[in-house]
């Protein structure tokens, strides 16, 4: 696989930290889980 064509879904925090949600479109549950984790770390805006 050519690295320039690989697509990943990530959540990017305001401080530059990031979490990969995988290569396929994330589910609503995965997005909600990531959002809750950011909120718990006071990184949501």
Protein Blocks (a to p, Z undefined) as FASTA:
>chain_A
ZZklpccdddddfkopacdebjbdcdfklmmmmmmmmmmnopaZZ
